[in-house]
Amino acid sequence: MYEYFDHKADIGIRGFGATLEEAFQEAAKAMFGVMGKIEKVIKKGKISIECEADDEAGLLTEFLNALLAEADINSMFFSDFKVEIKKDDNYKLTGWAYGEKRDPDRHELKLEVKAATYSNLKVEKQGNKFMAQCVVDV
């Protein structure tokens, strides 16, 4: 599950999940939901994603920005994500983004997300679920 929250100039996104990985996956869906209709995306292809950071919050922005870069480089629009997060000396994320070539008409593209930012950045456990949030620059 994901949701949006108000921000003066940009858009806040939140992902929720039973695990940290699910919360990150839902945050990615929220970000691509800002950009277009993810439910219209056919999972024809996949792109591998790897990133790392000193903490979970930093890892979220690294992940989301890596997705934006891959979407731009490959002219793709993503709708589903699978990630695994491990902690050694720092946090490491490996995973996949599933989607297809960008089709402005079918995907009903809306706003361009330029970057995931550190504004309102938070990753935390809330009761029995995890929440991952940040503001995306549009």
C-alpha positions, 0 to 999 in steps of 0.5 A: 500500500502507498499514499501521498502527502502534501508538500508545498512545491513537490509531492510526498510519497509513502510506502507501507509493508510488512517488511522493509523490502515491501515498504521500499517496493510500495514507495517505488510504486508511489513514485511511478504512480506520480508519473503515470498509470502504473496499472496500465504497464505490462511487465514485459522486461526487467532491469536489475537494481543495486545500491547501497547507503549508510542507513535505511533512509539514505538507501531509500533515496538511492533506490528511488533515484537509481530507478529514475536513472534506469527508467530514463536510460532505457526509456522504460516505465516500471510498475512492479519491484522486488528488492532484498536489503541486507546490512553489513558495514552499510545497507545494500539493496539488490533487486529488479524493476519490472515494466516496459518501454514508455508509451505516453498514450497508454501509460497516461504520463502525468508529471516528471519526477526529477529526483527523490530528495532528503526532504521529509525522509523517514524510514521506520517501523510502525507497530507491525509494519514498516513505512518509507517516505520522502518527497519527490522533486517534480 
